[in-house]
Amino acid sequence: MSPVTVSSPVAVASPVYIKGPPDSVQQPIPALALSTSFPLVSLKLNPTLYVDVDTGLNDNYMIQKDVTEYIRYKTLDKWLYDDMKYLLKYLVVDDGKVRVVRSSKEKDDNKISSDSTSDLEKKSDYIGENILTKDKTRDVLIRILRQFNVKWFDLPHKESLVRDMIERYLKHKLKKQLADRD
């Protein structure tokens, strides 16, 4: 047999030992693992400090009032007709007056699609006057602020969260009124 010849220079090195803590055993690391064909890049991480600057807007009563009115009217004029339409099944218009249904069977039989526009507006007005008043809307929003650590001026930007919480509140109140009637 003929000797093997190597066409490119190969460095053969002995293992390198890394000395660890006194109780550990030294473990060999092959020298080829330490050599690389690309330059080593050292990463320098600069931690960024996040500071929440209080601009005073969260304590401003006018901002709170405007946000409360905005959310309330958005609920009564838009969300109630689009996303919360099923809640209108809990209400019936009889002789021009709105009342809560007397039983769950009456709720299931109540067809919103057959209601006129004026009936839907009366139902929305009923919810606005008796269930989702300005004070109750403010209470729901304060609960959202405390539970999710959100600022007043950020609430209009968190519409899905606000809509879900108000929907849960309205559903709870309407179910409670239905249960009181049974």
Buried (B, 14 or more C-beta within 10 A) or exposed (E): EEEEEEEEEEEEEEEEEEEEEEEEEEEEEEEEEEEEEEEEEEEEEEEEEEEEEEEEEBEEEEBBEBBBEBBBEBBBEEBBBEBBEEBBBBBBBEEEEBEBBEEEEBBEEBEBEEBEEEBBBBBBEBBBEEBBEEEBBBEBBEEBBEEEEBBBBBBEEBEEBBBEBBBEBBBEBBBEBBEEEE
